[in-house]
Amino acid sequence: LIVCSAVLMSTVAPETNMLTGGQNSPRKSEVRSGVHNAKGWMRWGWKRSPVTSEKVYRRFHLEGTQFTILGVEFDGVNVLKTIICPLIGAMLSTLLAFAPLPAIKKAKALKELTTNPAPYPAMFANAANWVVYAFVIKDPFVFIGNLPGMVMGLYYTISAFDVSKNKSHRRIVRKMIYGYALLFPVMTAVLCIIIQNDYITQLVVANFSMICLILFYGAPLVEASNVIREKCSKALDARLAACCIANALMWLIYGIALFDLALIIPNALGIVLAGFQIVLLLIYPGQCEEGGDMKHEMLEEAQKVADAVEQQLPARPE
């Protein structure tokens, strides 16, 4: 907070203060003489006492939601919505990026992945899109909050593919990575080389980022049918679901503050989808019955064998 405040205060022009909705900031002479603003509260600076004519040095003044620090006028509500909330959101996004790390470490130690790997490539694709969107809208909070997810999502994807023995899981990871590796460069090339329109670029990247974020929030629910059928939530990551709710809530507040539908819509849906995961985790235990996973795999293999045999059999005469 201190570093961000220092950067903001050093970049705000004295004539225009962006943190107070574009209101004109006081001139230095007005600040030094202690001129009151329209709301009647004193700005930071030197004030001549009406009784003793001595100078009184005001470092900080607060009235209502308005306050001054080092001569810069702030609106408390605006600062809360445009600085504090996105900064906390960036921190929560970083925590979200590291939430699956214990599950991945456990999987690498046991040489077996028990959780659903679909969120990992979805995390990488989602974070990569939001990093690009941050460049488009020039928002440092969106960039800082998604860079860790981009790096860690790629690490989780590679690790999960190495240790996963489930063929369906490996197939899901391959399809998601190949699809994103094909779609994203083509989209970027079309926008940057052919179209070359800032408004269209922002609109397309925003919508694509929304889709990827919704897929990331909904990726753990790929195993929802198995969780309900087996009455076991072993495939869901409780830590990841909790971080998703906290992260989506803070970015929803930030999106409402900016009135950016690219932030509002996917994070509102993210709260609903992550909440459904929490409900499944509360209803069903995290430990399956002994042999439950083996039975499920045996049933899948038996079904595949039956389908293969049926294809080999000659067609029956009518």
C-alpha positions as CSV (number, residue, x, y, z in Angstrom):
1,L,0.0,0.0,0.0
2,I,2.8,2.4,0.9
3,V,4.6,1.7,-2.4
4,C,1.4,2.1,-4.5
5,S,0.5,5.3,-2.7
6,A,4.0,6.7,-3.3
7,V,3.8,5.9,-7.0
8,L,0.3,7.3,-7.4
9,M,1.2,10.5,-5.6
10,S,4.4,11.0,-7.6
11,T,2.5,10.6,-10.9
12,V,-0.6,12.7,-10.2
13,A,-0.4,16.1,-11.8
14,P,-1.0,19.1,-9.5
15,E,-3.8,20.4,-11.8
16,T,-5.7,17.2,-12.0
17,N,-6.2,14.6,-9.4
18,M,-7.5,11.3,-10.9
19,L,-8.3,9.8,-7.5
20,T,-11.0,12.3,-6.8
21,G,-12.9,11.9,-10.0
22,G,-10.8,14.4,-12.0
23,Q,-11.4,17.4,-9.7
24,N,-8.9,20.2,-9.9
25,S,-6.2,19.9,-7.2
26,P,-5.2,23.0,-5.2
27,R,-2.4,25.2,-6.4
28,K,0.7,25.3,-4.1
29,S,-0.1,28.8,-3.0
30,E,-3.6,27.8,-2.0
31,V,-2.2,24.8,0.0
32,R,0.4,26.9,1.7
33,S,-2.2,29.6,2.7
34,G,-4.6,27.0,4.0
35,V,-7.5,27.7,1.6
36,H,-10.6,25.6,2.4
37,N,-12.3,23.6,-0.3
38,A,-16.0,23.7,-1.1
39,K,-16.8,21.1,1.6
40,G,-15.1,23.2,4.3
41,W,-12.2,20.9,5.3
42,M,-8.5,22.0,5.4
43,R,-6.0,20.8,2.9
44,W,-2.6,19.7,4.0
45,G,-0.1,22.5,4.4
46,W,0.7,25.6,6.4
47,K,-2.2,27.4,8.1
48,R,-1.9,30.8,9.8
49,S,-3.7,30.7,13.2
50,P,-6.3,33.5,13.4
51,V,-5.5,34.0,17.1
52,T,-1.7,34.0,17.4
53,S,-0.9,34.5,13.7
54,E,1.5,31.5,14.1
55,K,1.9,28.9,11.4
56,V,0.4,25.5,12.2
57,Y,1.7,22.6,10.2
58,R,-1.0,20.1,9.1
59,R,0.4,16.8,7.9
60,F,-2.9,14.9,7.7
61,H,-6.6,15.9,7.8
62,L,-9.7,13.8,7.6
63,E,-13.3,14.8,7.3
64,G,-15.9,12.3,6.2
65,T,-14.6,10.2,3.3
66,Q,-12.1,12.9,2.2
67,F,-8.5,13.0,3.4
68,T,-5.2,14.4,2.4
69,I,-1.7,12.9,2.5
70,L,1.4,14.9,1.5
71,G,-0.7,17.5,-0.1
72,V,-2.7,15.2,-2.4
73,E,-6.4,15.1,-2.0
74,F,-8.1,11.7,-1.9
75,D,-11.7,10.4,-1.9
76,G,-11.8,7.5,0.6
77,V,-14.6,5.6,-1.2
78,N,-12.8,6.0,-4.5
79,V,-9.5,4.9,-3.1
80,L,-11.2,1.8,-1.6
81,K,-12.8,0.8,-4.8
82,T,-9.9,1.6,-7.3
83,I,-6.8,0.9,-5.2
84,I,-7.4,-1.1,-2.1
85,C,-9.9,-3.6,-3.5
86,P,-7.9,-4.4,-6.7
87,L,-4.7,-4.6,-4.6
88,I,-6.3,-7.2,-2.3
89,G,-7.7,-8.9,-5.4
90,A,-4.2,-9.2,-6.8
91,M,-3.0,-10.7,-3.6
92,L,-5.9,-13.2,-3.6
93,S,-5.2,-14.0,-7.2
94,T,-1.6,-14.8,-6.2
95,L,-2.9,-17.1,-3.4
96,L,-5.2,-18.7,-5.9
97,A,-2.3,-19.4,-8.2
98,F,-0.5,-21.3,-5.3
99,A,-3.6,-23.0,-4.0
100,P,-3.1,-26.3,-6.0
101,L,0.6,-26.5,-5.1
102,P,0.1,-28.9,-2.1
103,A,-2.0,-31.3,-4.2
104,I,0.6,-31.3,-7.0
105,K,3.5,-31.9,-4.5
106,K,1.5,-34.8,-3.0
107,A,0.8,-36.2,-6.5
108,K,4.5,-36.0,-7.5
109,A,5.6,-37.7,-4.3
110,L,3.0,-40.5,-4.7
111,K,3.5,-40.6,-8.5
112,E,-0.3,-40.5,-8.8
113,L,-2.8,-37.7,-9.3
114,T,-6.1,-38.0,-7.4
115,T,-7.6,-34.5,-8.2
116,N,-9.1,-33.4,-11.4
117,P,-6.3,-31.8,-13.7
118,A,-8.7,-29.8,-15.8
119,P,-8.3,-26.6,-13.7
120,Y,-4.6,-26.4,-14.4
121,P,-4.5,-25.8,-18.1
122,A,-7.6,-23.6,-17.6
123,M,-5.7,-21.6,-15.0
124,F,-2.8,-21.1,-17.5
125,A,-5.0,-20.1,-20.4
126,N,-7.2,-17.8,-18.2
127,A,-4.2,-16.0,-16.6
128,A,-2.4,-15.6,-20.0
129,N,-5.5,-13.9,-21.4
130,W,-5.9,-11.5,-18.5
131,V,-2.2,-10.6,-18.8
132,V,-2.9,-9.6,-22.4
133,Y,-6.1,-7.8,-21.4
134,A,-4.1,-5.9,-18.8
135,F,-1.8,-4.6,-21.5
136,V,-4.7,-3.6,-23.6
137,I,-6.5,-1.6,-20.8
138,K,-3.2,-0.6,-19.2
139,D,-4.2,-1.8,-15.7
140,P,-1.3,-2.8,-13.4
141,F,-3.5,-4.6,-10.9
142,V,-4.9,-7.0,-13.5
143,F,-1.3,-7.7,-14.7
144,I,0.1,-8.3,-11.2
145,G,-2.8,-10.4,-10.2
146,N,-2.6,-12.8,-13.2
147,L,1.2,-13.2,-13.8
148,P,1.6,-15.8,-11.0
149,G,-1.3,-17.8,-12.3
150,M,0.2,-17.9,-15.8
151,V,3.5,-19.3,-14.5
152,M,2.0,-21.7,-11.9
153,G,-0.7,-22.9,-14.2
154,L,1.9,-24.0,-16.7
155,Y,3.8,-25.7,-14.0
156,Y,0.7,-27.6,-12.7
157,T,-0.2,-28.6,-16.2
158,I,3.2,-30.2,-16.9
159,S,3.3,-31.8,-13.5
160,A,-0.2,-33.2,-13.7
161,F,0.4,-34.6,-17.2
162,D,3.6,-36.4,-16.0
163,V,2.1,-38.1,-12.9
164,S,-1.5,-38.7,-14.1
165,K,-2.3,-42.4,-14.9
166,N,-5.9,-41.7,-15.9
167,K,-6.1,-41.7,-19.7
168,S,-9.2,-39.6,-19.7
169,H,-7.5,-36.9,-17.6
170,R,-4.5,-36.9,-19.9
171,R,-6.8,-36.6,-22.9
172,I,-8.5,-33.6,-21.3
173,V,-5.2,-31.8,-20.6
174,R,-4.0,-32.5,-24.2
175,K,-7.1,-31.1,-25.8
176,M,-7.2,-28.0,-23.7
177,I,-3.5,-27.2,-24.3
178,Y,-3.6,-27.9,-28.0
179,G,-6.8,-25.9,-28.5
180,Y,-5.5,-22.9,-26.6
181,A,-2.1,-23.1,-28.4
182,L,-3.9,-22.9,-31.7
183,L,-6.7,-20.4,-31.0
184,F,-4.8,-17.8,-29.0
185,P,-2.0,-17.1,-31.5
186,V,-4.4,-17.0,-34.4
187,M,-6.7,-14.5,-32.5
188,T,-3.7,-12.3,-31.6
189,A,-2.4,-12.3,-35.1
190,V,-5.7,-11.3,-36.6
191,L,-6.2,-8.5,-34.1
192,C,-2.7,-7.1,-34.2
193,I,-1.8,-7.6,-37.9
194,I,-5.1,-7.5,-39.9
195,I,-7.6,-5.5,-37.9
196,Q,-5.4,-3.0,-36.0
197,N,-8.3,-1.4,-34.1
198,D,-7.9,-0.7,-30.4
199,Y,-11.6,-0.8,-29.6
200,I,-12.2,-4.1,-31.4
201,T,-9.0,-5.5,-29.9
202,Q,-10.2,-4.6,-26.4
203,L,-13.7,-6.0,-27.0
204,V,-12.4,-9.3,-28.5
205,V,-9.8,-9.9,-25.8
206,A,-12.2,-9.0,-23.1
207,N,-14.8,-11.5,-24.3
208,F,-12.2,-14.2,-24.8
209,S,-10.9,-13.6,-21.3
210,M,-14.4,-13.8,-19.9
211,I,-14.9,-17.2,-21.6
212,C,-11.6,-18.5,-20.3
213,L,-12.3,-17.3,-16.7
214,I,-15.7,-19.0,-16.7
215,L,-14.1,-22.2,-18.0
216,F,-11.5,-21.9,-15.2
217,Y,-14.1,-21.5,-12.5
218,G,-16.2,-24.4,-14.0
219,A,-13.3,-26.8,-14.8
220,P,-13.4,-28.6,-11.4
221,L,-17.0,-29.4,-12.1
222,V,-16.0,-31.8,-14.9
223,E,-15.9,-34.4,-12.2
224,A,-19.2,-33.3,-10.6
225,S,-21.1,-36.2,-12.0
226,N,-18.6,-38.7,-10.7
227,V,-18.6,-37.0,-7.3
228,I,-22.3,-37.3,-7.0
229,R,-22.4,-40.9,-8.4
230,E,-19.6,-42.2,-6.1
231,K,-20.6,-39.9,-3.2
232,C,-17.0,-38.9,-2.8
233,S,-15.4,-35.4,-3.3
234,K,-11.8,-36.7,-3.6
235,A,-11.5,-35.2,-7.1
236,L,-12.3,-31.7,-5.9
237,D,-9.7,-29.4,-4.3
238,A,-11.2,-27.6,-1.3
239,R,-8.4,-25.1,-1.1
240,L,-8.8,-24.1,-4.7
241,A,-12.5,-23.7,-4.4
242,A,-12.2,-21.4,-1.3
243,C,-9.6,-19.3,-3.0
244,C,-11.8,-19.0,-6.1
245,I,-14.7,-17.6,-4.1
246,A,-12.5,-15.0,-2.3
247,N,-10.7,-14.0,-5.5
248,A,-14.0,-13.8,-7.6
249,L,-15.6,-11.6,-4.8
250,M,-12.8,-9.0,-4.8
251,W,-12.6,-8.8,-8.6
252,L,-16.3,-8.5,-8.7
253,I,-16.1,-5.4,-6.5
254,Y,-13.4,-4.0,-8.6
255,G,-15.4,-4.7,-11.8
256,I,-18.4,-2.9,-10.3
257,A,-16.2,0.1,-9.4
258,L,-15.0,0.4,-13.0
259,F,-18.3,-0.8,-14.4
260,D,-16.3,-3.3,-16.6
261,L,-18.6,-6.2,-17.7
262,A,-15.5,-8.2,-18.5
263,L,-14.8,-8.3,-14.8
264,I,-18.4,-8.4,-13.5
265,I,-19.9,-11.3,-15.5
266,P,-17.3,-14.0,-15.1
267,N,-16.5,-13.3,-11.5
268,A,-20.2,-13.3,-10.6
269,L,-20.5,-16.7,-12.3
270,G,-17.3,-17.8,-10.6
271,I,-18.8,-17.2,-7.1
272,V,-21.8,-19.5,-8.1
273,L,-19.6,-22.2,-9.6
274,A,-17.1,-22.2,-6.8
275,G,-20.0,-22.2,-4.3
276,F,-21.4,-25.3,-5.9
277,Q,-18.0,-27.0,-5.4
278,I,-18.1,-26.0,-1.7
279,V,-21.6,-27.6,-1.4
280,L,-20.3,-30.8,-2.9
281,L,-17.3,-30.8,-0.6
282,L,-19.6,-30.3,2.4
283,I,-22.1,-33.0,1.4
284,Y,-19.8,-35.7,0.3
285,P,-16.6,-36.9,2.2
286,G,-13.1,-36.4,0.8
287,Q,-12.2,-40.1,1.3
288,C,-13.8,-42.6,-1.0
289,E,-14.7,-46.1,0.1
290,E,-11.9,-48.6,-0.3
291,G,-11.8,-49.9,-3.9
292,G,-14.1,-47.2,-5.1
293,D,-11.7,-45.8,-7.6
294,M,-10.6,-49.3,-8.8
295,K,-14.2,-50.3,-9.3
296,H,-14.8,-47.2,-11.4
297,E,-11.8,-47.8,-13.5
298,M,-12.7,-51.5,-14.0
299,L,-16.2,-50.5,-15.1
300,E,-14.7,-48.1,-17.6
301,E,-12.4,-50.7,-19.0
302,A,-15.2,-53.3,-19.1
303,Q,-17.3,-50.8,-21.1
304,K,-14.5,-50.2,-23.6
305,V,-14.0,-54.0,-24.0
306,A,-17.7,-54.5,-24.6
307,D,-17.8,-51.7,-27.2
308,A,-14.8,-53.2,-29.0
309,V,-16.3,-56.6,-29.1
310,E,-19.6,-55.3,-30.4
311,Q,-17.8,-53.5,-33.2
312,Q,-16.0,-56.8,-34.1
313,L,-19.1,-58.9,-34.3
314,P,-20.8,-59.2,-37.7
315,A,-24.1,-57.4,-38.2
316,R,-27.1,-59.6,-37.5
317,P,-29.4,-60.4,-40.5
318,E,-32.7,-58.7,-40.4
